[in-house]
Amino acid sequence: MSSELESVISLCRMVQSGKIEPFDIDFDYVMGVIRKHYPGIKDVKDFCLDAEALKELSNVLERQNRWIEHKSSTLYKDPFMLSQSLMRMDIGAVADAFLKSWHPILEMEQISARTLAESLSYWGGLIPLDERWQEMDVAERETGTATMKEAHDMGLVLTEGFAQLLEGFWRELGERAGVGGAVDYWDWIGADAYRDTVYRAYITVFMVSHGYASVSHDRLTEETVIIHNPDPSLDPERPKVSLPMMVDYEEWRQWRRG
Amino acid sequence: MAARLTKTERAYARKVKDAVQLLFFKHHRLPGVRGWELRKELGSDWRNVLDVLDKQLKPLDLQVTRAFDEPDVVEPTSAQLQDARYYVTLRGTVDQKVAKTIGWRIDDIAGLAVSVAYLISKQGKAPRADVERVLEEKLPGWRVKLNVDRYVQQGYLGADEQGVMYLDWRSRAEIDTKKLVDLVVGFGKKDREAQP
């Protein structure tokens, strides 16, 4: 029962998404399918499916009505004629036609009292240039060599590949949050030292952008959680997500104090 | 009587100035002001105030325009008028030379025109892939995707989660769709009729 009803539902939805024209749907046929299955309804699931099919069919009827209204309006022009005309016109002619029917909005950017107040506050907190641009105390040194171990110790070279590093963090997240579970953002990135906290936040950004984890933010409680992804997608074609994350020093101190 | 009339005129002049500040300057992320905001600031005769402002803007080739959230509104109800977004737009039109100076390439304008006309022919909705296919007839593929993204970003076209495109608020506010369709369909008609 369900597959036939599901197929008429998806057929009706194709009208909503503009893939087929509203009158491509045979109303009597779809109604016949719904009528045929109605006596066989056994449980709530069947009933919902039946109701869904009726709702989608009524949406198709609405689109058919709108189609008739559109066709009877002065705006209606045969789509075929319209597309043929467009193909006949060169780019300059199309642009001219558009410009003759285009009335761009007038927009003016301005300084408001609020932006002025914010700017003054920023100015007040700005450290003078001579303090900001203090000359760095540098001493000339002879160039030298270092072994790989020394470079590791100085933190200049990673001991493992970046992918392995991410996987390590992903496993840690799985252990702390449970597979597919969530953990509070600060509990996850927070470390005893601020430097380590920033490092963990930095790696977390890559975990999210590479599909190892996701982030959820509750606007009401303002809580952010990191969610472990049990099945990280490593498809290189997959679009990367860019995620800005704040690691505020004061917030970190408050977190440490508990 | 004369004094009362002057008082009314003064009140209207003040309200028109308020309307100018509301409509000319950007208050939100998107340009324009909702009808209910204008009513709140200008009072119950806000629509008359807009009519007065519209008349005063005429010599400057500007006009007060409105766009409804729902397409195809013919006789708006009071609620629809209050929900509509009001703008100041150019009353006349711009030519290609001016369009270039405000950052539009001829290809971009033509691409937008084709997208809008195509969506109108499809009753305002069509899959993004179909819109791109039409544009690819005359524009290089890499440019088509960039342009469609730009039209979406600027508010001319919208796309839902299923990738179905529609005419967004800016098209409703700025484009005289009927005129555009008439110009496209009527293109070359005189030449064709003149042929024996």
Boltz contact constraints between the chains, C-beta under 6 A:
constraints:
  - contact:
      token1: [A, 17]
      token2: [B, 162]
      max_distance: 6.0
  - contact:
      token1: [A, 17]
      token2: [B, 164]
      max_distance: 6.0
  - contact:
      token1: [A, 18]
      token2: [B, 122]
      max_distance: 6.0
  - contact:
      token1: [A, 18]
      token2: [B, 125]
      max_distance: 6.0
  - contact:
      token1: [A, 18]
      token2: [B, 126]
      max_distance: 6.0
  - contact:
      token1: [A, 18]
      token2: [B, 127]
      max_distance: 6.0
  - contact:
      token1: [A, 18]
      token2: [B, 164]
      max_distance: 6.0
  - contact:
      token1: [A, 70]
      token2: [B, 123]
      max_distance: 6.0
  - contact:
      token1: [A, 75]
      token2: [B, 178]
      max_distance: 6.0
  - contact:
      token1: [A, 77]
      token2: [B, 181]
      max_distance: 6.0
  - contact:
      token1: [A, 77]
      token2: [B, 185]
      max_distance: 6.0
  - contact:
      token1: [A, 79]
      token2: [B, 121]
      max_distance: 6.0
  - contact:
      token1: [A, 81]
      token2: [B, 185]
      max_distance: 6.0
  - contact:
      token1: [A, 82]
      token2: [B, 121]
      max_distance: 6.0
  - contact:
      token1: [A, 85]
      token2: [B, 184]
      max_distance: 6.0
  - contact:
      token1: [A, 85]
      token2: [B, 185]
      max_distance: 6.0
  - contact:
      token1: [A, 85]
      token2: [B, 187]
      max_distance: 6.0
  - contact:
      token1: [A, 86]
      token2: [B, 114]
      max_distance: 6.0
  - contact:
      token1: [A, 89]
      token2: [B, 187]
      max_distance: 6.0
  - contact:
      token1: [A, 91]
      token2: [B, 110]
      max_distance: 6.0
  - contact:
      token1: [A, 94]
      token2: [B, 110]
      max_distance: 6.0
  - contact:
      token1: [A, 94]
      token2: [B, 113]
      max_distance: 6.0
  - contact:
      token1: [A, 95]
      token2: [B, 106]
      max_distance: 6.0
  - contact:
      token1: [A, 95]
      token2: [B, 109]
      max_distance: 6.0
  - contact:
      token1: [A, 95]
      token2: [B, 110]
      max_distance: 6.0
  - contact:
      token1: [A, 97]
      token2: [B, 183]
      max_distance: 6.0
  - contact:
      token1: [A, 97]
      token2: [B, 184]
      max_distance: 6.0
  - contact:
      token1: [A, 98]
      token2: [B, 109]
      max_distance: 6.0
  - contact:
      token1: [A, 98]
      token2: [B, 113]
      max_distance: 6.0
  - contact:
      token1: [A, 99]
      token2: [B, 93]
      max_distance: 6.0
  - contact:
      token1: [A, 99]
      token2: [B, 94]
      max_distance: 6.0
  - contact:
      token1: [A, 100]
      token2: [B, 93]
      max_distance: 6.0
  - contact:
      token1: [A, 101]
      token2: [B, 175]
      max_distance: 6.0
  - contact:
      token1: [A, 101]
      token2: [B, 176]
      max_distance: 6.0
  - contact:
      token1: [A, 101]
      token2: [B, 179]
      max_distance: 6.0
  - contact:
      token1: [A, 101]
      token2: [B, 180]
      max_distance: 6.0
  - contact:
      token1: [A, 102]
      token2: [B, 93]
      max_distance: 6.0
  - contact:
      token1: [A, 102]
      token2: [B, 174]
      max_distance: 6.0
  - contact:
      token1: [A, 102]
      token2: [B, 175]
      max_distance: 6.0
  - contact:
      token1: [A, 103]
      token2: [B, 89]
      max_distance: 6.0
  - contact:
      token1: [A, 103]
      token2: [B, 90]
      max_distance: 6.0
  - contact:
      token1: [A, 103]
      token2: [B, 174]
      max_distance: 6.0
  - contact:
      token1: [A, 104]
      token2: [B, 90]
      max_distance: 6.0
  - contact:
      token1: [A, 104]
      token2: [B, 174]
      max_distance: 6.0
  - contact:
      token1: [A, 105]
      token2: [B, 31]
      max_distance: 6.0
  - contact:
      token1: [A, 105]
      token2: [B, 87]
      max_distance: 6.0
  - contact:
      token1: [A, 105]
      token2: [B, 89]
      max_distance: 6.0
  - contact:
      token1: [A, 105]
      token2: [B, 174]
      max_distance: 6.0
  - contact:
      token1: [A, 106]
      token2: [B, 88]
      max_distance: 6.0
  - contact:
      token1: [A, 107]
      token2: [B, 26]
      max_distance: 6.0
  - contact:
      token1: [A, 107]
      token2: [B, 31]
      max_distance: 6.0
  - contact:
      token1: [A, 108]
      token2: [B, 24]
      max_distance: 6.0
  - contact:
      token1: [A, 108]
      token2: [B, 25]
      max_distance: 6.0
  - contact:
      token1: [A, 110]
      token2: [B, 25]
      max_distance: 6.0
